[in-house]
Amino acid sequence: MSTFWTTALSIMNDKGLRQVDLARKCEKPKNTVHNWINRDTLPQADDAVKIAELLGVTVRYLVTGERAENELSPLEQRLLEVCKGLSDPQMHKVIKEAVDIKIMVSQEKKKGSQDMSGSVSG
């Protein structure tokens, strides 16, 4: 299956959207969207734009799976949605947890690369 539909279906699943939601957004019959997906057919550009808007991503992201440097991924967008309405102290906790996770991942990567370089025999 193409990157477009693999990505679109994944985001749809995360957001609880169905094919009928895409059909409504694109003003197409349900069967048309169903056929696009099952036949792995890319929609026309104007429909791809509508689908991207509904999913909260760019067409580029749907087609390539890559995003611009300043573009948020669907998971990053979801994190922002979850954080809306939190108090400042709650936000500080979320930020601290994220920083702690980032540090831990960085340390694990560093340790892994040191282990690999130390195990190579010359």
trRosetta pair geometry for C-beta under 8 A, 3 or more apart (Angstrom, degrees):
i j d omega theta_ij theta_ji phi_ij phi_ji
1 5 5.2 -94 173 80 110 115
1 6 5.1 134 103 -59 110 91
1 40 5.4 -150 -133 -105 63 117
2 5 5.3 83 62 17 86 93
2 6 6.7 -153 94 -4 40 92
2 40 5.3 136 -8 -170 97 100
2 42 6.8 -62 90 -66 171 91
3 6 5.7 -60 -138 43 30 111
3 7 5.7 26 165 -16 68 113
3 62 7.3 138 122 158 85 44
3 63 6.4 66 88 170 115 26
3 64 6.3 22 116 -140 156 9
3 65 4.8 -100 -163 -36 127 104
4 7 6.4 -72 -157 40 17 104
4 8 6.1 11 156 -15 61 115
4 42 5.7 88 33 -108 170 91
4 48 7.6 -62 -148 -129 130 111
4 62 4.8 45 -135 154 69 92
4 63 5.5 6 -79 -97 95 48
5 8 5.4 -52 -133 42 35 112
5 9 5.8 34 165 -19 68 107
5 36 7.5 177 -90 134 121 87
5 37 5.5 142 -143 -131 131 71
5 40 6.1 -118 14 -125 148 68
6 9 6.2 -58 -146 38 22 107
6 10 6.4 23 154 -20 59 110
7 10 5.8 -58 -150 35 29 113
7 11 6.4 23 157 -13 66 107
7 57 7.7 -104 152 88 120 166
7 61 6.8 -171 168 140 152 79
7 62 5.2 -170 86 -132 131 54
7 65 5.8 -162 -71 -95 132 76
8 11 6.0 -60 -149 40 29 106
8 12 6.1 32 153 -22 66 109
8 22 7.9 52 173 -95 127 141
8 51 6.3 -15 -127 163 131 126
8 55 6.3 -110 -134 -72 71 158
8 62 5.7 38 -60 -137 93 111
9 12 5.4 -50 -142 36 32 116
9 13 6.3 38 155 -23 64 103
9 37 7.2 102 -71 -140 115 122
10 13 5.8 -54 -153 32 28 113
10 14 6.6 27 151 -17 63 106
10 74 8.0 156 114 52 98 158
11 14 5.5 -53 -148 37 35 113
11 15 6.1 15 158 -3 68 113
11 17 7.7 2 118 35 74 125
11 55 4.6 63 121 -160 144 117
11 56 7.5 -162 -174 49 133 88
11 57 6.6 -107 -98 -11 163 131
11 74 5.1 -143 -115 -104 101 160
12 15 6.1 -70 -143 49 26 98
12 16 8.0 -108 167 65 56 10
12 17 4.2 -96 -148 72 78 99
12 18 7.1 123 178 -78 119 17
12 19 8.0 39 -168 -64 158 50
12 21 7.6 163 -140 61 106 126
12 22 7.5 -42 -102 -46 133 113
12 55 6.9 -62 -63 -105 68 108
13 16 7.7 31 -176 -70 26 32
13 17 8.0 -70 -38 46 21 71
14 74 6.3 109 76 147 157 132
14 75 8.0 -103 -149 -80 157 68
14 78 6.9 -88 163 -73 125 144
15 55 7.1 -166 6 -134 152 64
15 56 7.8 147 -81 13 147 119
15 74 8.0 -96 -45 -164 105 123
17 21 4.4 -103 -163 61 94 153
17 22 7.2 93 153 -42 120 81
17 54 7.1 117 -137 149 159 113
17 55 7.5 -114 29 -95 159 76
18 21 5.2 114 56 -3 62 98
18 22 7.8 -122 107 2 43 84
19 22 5.6 -51 -157 35 44 111
19 23 6.3 47 145 -23 70 104
19 30 6.3 87 119 -157 106 85
19 33 4.8 160 -176 115 96 125
19 34 5.8 66 169 -74 155 71
19 37 6.8 -93 -110 -6 121 147
20 23 5.3 -49 -147 35 37 118
20 24 6.5 41 153 -21 66 100
20 30 5.4 -19 -100 -108 75 111
20 33 7.8 180 -80 58 25 147
21 24 5.9 -49 -150 33 31 110
21 25 6.5 31 152 -18 63 107
21 54 6.8 153 142 -178 101 140
22 25 5.7 -57 -148 38 33 111
22 26 6.1 12 160 -2 68 113
22 28 8.0 -24 126 51 78 112
22 33 4.8 136 94 -137 115 145
22 51 5.7 20 -141 -113 104 96
22 54 6.6 176 -105 76 62 161
23 26 6.2 -68 -142 50 25 97
23 27 8.0 104 163 -76 55 2
23 28 5.1 -107 -146 76 70 78
23 29 6.4 -46 -156 133 124 17
23 30 4.7 -54 -68 -91 168 51
23 32 6.8 127 -120 58 97 95
23 33 4.5 -111 -70 -8 86 136
24 27 7.3 20 -175 -76 31 43
25 50 5.0 160 143 158 100 108
25 51 6.7 129 98 -86 135 48
25 53 7.4 -178 -173 76 131 100
25 54 4.5 -48 -106 -65 166 138
26 32 7.8 -127 101 99 131 127
26 33 7.0 144 42 -76 136 108
26 43 7.0 -89 -127 -158 151 154
26 47 4.5 38 -136 -138 124 96
26 50 5.0 145 -89 91 69 144
26 51 6.7 1 -61 -56 114 84
28 32 4.1 -94 163 69 120 142
28 33 6.0 132 91 -42 123 87
28 47 7.0 27 -32 -122 135 131
29 32 4.9 107 62 -7 77 100
29 33 7.8 -154 96 3 48 81
30 33 6.1 -61 -159 40 39 105
30 34 6.0 41 148 -22 72 111
31 34 5.3 -55 -143 40 34 117
31 35 6.1 35 157 -20 68 105
32 35 5.9 -58 -151 37 27 109
32 36 6.6 34 150 -24 63 101
33 36 5.5 -45 -149 28 36 116
33 37 6.6 28 156 -13 65 105
34 37 6.1 -63 -155 39 28 106
34 38 6.0 12 158 -7 67 115
35 38 5.9 -59 -130 47 30 102
35 39 5.4 7 175 2 69 118
35 41 6.9 -5 132 31 80 130
36 39 6.7 -73 -137 51 13 93
36 41 4.9 -104 -137 70 56 91
36 42 7.5 43 -160 -142 102 6
36 43 5.5 -2 -131 -65 146 87
37 40 7.4 14 -180 -76 28 42
42 48 6.9 3 179 -78 92 125
42 63 7.9 38 -127 -108 132 94
43 47 3.7 -96 155 94 131 124
43 48 5.1 171 75 -57 100 74
43 51 6.6 125 37 -15 147 136
44 47 4.9 84 58 13 77 105
44 48 7.0 -141 96 -10 35 90
45 48 5.5 -54 -144 34 32 114
45 49 6.5 35 156 -22 65 102
45 59 7.7 22 -152 -137 71 161
46 49 5.7 -48 -152 31 33 114
46 50 6.7 33 149 -17 62 104
47 50 5.5 -51 -149 36 38 113
47 51 6.3 39 152 -20 68 103
48 51 5.7 -52 -146 37 32 112
48 52 6.3 35 153 -20 64 106
48 59 5.0 68 139 -125 110 116
48 62 6.8 -169 -167 80 98 146
48 63 7.7 31 -168 -57 139 104
49 52 5.7 -54 -148 37 30 112
49 53 6.4 32 153 -21 63 105
49 59 5.9 -43 -87 -56 57 124
50 53 5.7 -52 -149 34 31 113
50 54 6.4 32 153 -19 64 105
51 54 5.7 -55 -150 36 32 112
51 55 6.2 16 156 -7 66 112
51 62 7.0 77 106 -101 113 166
52 55 5.9 -67 -145 47 28 103
52 57 5.4 -98 -156 83 81 69
52 58 5.7 15 -173 -170 137 17
52 59 4.7 -90 -49 -64 153 60
52 61 7.3 125 -136 51 110 98
52 62 5.7 -116 -90 -16 96 132
53 56 7.6 34 -179 -71 29 33
55 62 7.4 102 64 -77 149 116
55 74 7.4 -49 163 -98 93 122
56 74 6.6 112 86 -113 109 81
56 77 5.6 154 141 161 136 169
57 61 4.3 -99 170 72 118 141
57 62 6.2 131 102 -46 124 85
57 67 7.5 -96 -155 -99 99 114
57 71 7.9 75 -149 172 70 123
57 74 6.2 -44 -65 -64 116 94
58 61 4.7 106 57 0 77 98
58 62 7.3 -143 99 0 47 84
58 67 6.9 129 32 -128 115 81
58 68 7.4 48 10 -3 157 103
58 71 6.3 -60 -7 -137 124 150
59 62 5.5 -56 -152 39 39 111
59 63 6.0 30 154 -15 72 110
60 63 6.0 -62 -143 42 27 104
60 64 5.8 -21 175 23 67 114
60 66 6.9 -62 149 79 97 78
60 67 7.2 121 102 -115 106 46
60 68 7.2 61 86 -36 149 88
61 64 7.0 -73 -124 56 19 79
61 65 6.8 42 -171 -125 55 14
61 66 6.8 -131 -113 75 55 32
61 67 4.9 17 -95 -85 107 86
61 71 7.0 -149 -62 139 124 147
67 71 4.0 -130 173 85 110 123
67 72 7.7 -87 162 72 157 14
67 73 6.2 -154 2 -82 156 69
68 71 4.2 94 53 -12 82 113
72 76 4.0 -132 -167 94 96 123
72 77 4.9 124 119 -57 126 79
72 80 7.2 -15 -164 -10 162 134
73 76 4.6 97 49 6 75 102
73 77 7.0 -136 94 -4 40 86
74 77 5.5 -53 -147 37 33 114
74 78 6.3 37 152 -23 65 104
75 78 5.4 -49 -147 34 34 115
75 79 6.5 40 152 -22 64 100
76 79 5.6 -48 -150 31 34 114
76 80 6.7 36 150 -18 63 102
77 80 5.7 -54 -155 35 34 112
77 81 6.5 36 149 -20 66 104
78 81 5.5 -52 -149 35 35 114
78 82 6.3 35 152 -20 66 104
79 82 5.7 -53 -148 36 32 111
79 83 6.3 26 155 -16 65 110
80 83 5.8 -61 -145 40 30 109
80 84 6.8 48 153 -40 63 92
81 84 5.9 -38 -157 6 33 115
83 86 5.3 -63 -166 11 59 126
83 91 6.3 77 -167 -112 110 89
83 94 6.0 -177 -110 110 112 174
86 90 3.9 -125 -178 97 106 126
86 91 5.1 139 103 -58 119 78
86 94 6.9 56 122 -15 171 136
87 90 4.7 95 53 8 75 104
87 91 7.0 -137 96 -6 38 87
88 91 5.5 -54 -144 36 33 112
88 92 6.4 37 155 -23 65 102
89 92 5.6 -50 -149 32 34 114
89 93 6.7 37 151 -21 63 100
90 93 5.6 -51 -156 31 36 114
90 94 6.6 36 148 -19 66 103
91 94 5.5 -52 -150 35 37 112
91 95 6.3 36 152 -18 68 105
92 95 5.7 -53 -146 38 32 112
92 96 6.2 35 154 -22 65 106
93 96 5.7 -54 -146 36 30 112
93 97 6.4 31 155 -19 64 105
94 97 5.9 -56 -151 36 29 111
94 98 6.4 28 152 -18 64 108
95 98 5.7 -57 -148 37 31 112
95 99 6.3 31 155 -18 66 106
96 99 5.8 -55 -147 37 30 110
96 100 6.3 32 154 -20 64 107
97 100 5.7 -55 -148 36 30 113
97 101 6.4 30 154 -19 65 105
98 101 5.8 -54 -149 36 31 111
98 102 6.3 32 153 -20 64 106
99 102 5.6 -54 -148 36 32 113
99 103 6.4 33 154 -19 65 104
100 103 5.8 -53 -149 35 30 111
100 104 6.3 30 153 -19 64 107
101 104 5.6 -55 -148 37 31 112
101 105 6.3 31 155 -18 66 106
102 105 5.9 -54 -147 36 29 110
102 106 6.3 31 154 -20 63 108
103 106 5.7 -57 -149 37 30 113
103 107 6.3 29 154 -18 65 107
104 107 5.8 -56 -148 36 30 110
104 108 6.4 31 153 -19 64 106
105 108 5.7 -54 -148 36 31 113
105 109 6.4 33 153 -20 65 104
106 109 5.8 -53 -149 34 30 111
106 110 6.4 30 153 -19 64 107
107 110 5.6 -53 -146 37 32 112
107 111 6.2 32 155 -19 66 107
108 111 5.7 -54 -145 38 30 111
108 112 6.2 33 154 -21 64 107
109 112 5.7 -56 -149 36 29 113
109 113 6.5 23 156 -15 65 106
110 113 6.1 -58 -149 37 29 105
110 114 6.4 27 153 -17 64 108
111 114 5.7 -57 -148 38 31 111
111 115 6.2 35 154 -22 66 106
112 115 5.7 -52 -146 34 30 113
112 116 6.5 27 156 -17 63 106
113 116 5.7 -52 -147 37 34 111
113 117 6.3 28 156 -15 66 107
114 117 5.9 -57 -143 40 30 105
114 118 6.1 27 158 -17 65 112
115 118 6.0 -62 -145 40 25 108
115 119 6.3 17 159 -18 63 114
116 119 6.1 -63 -144 36 27 106
116 120 7.0 36 157 -34 61 100
117 120 6.2 -45 -155 13 34 114
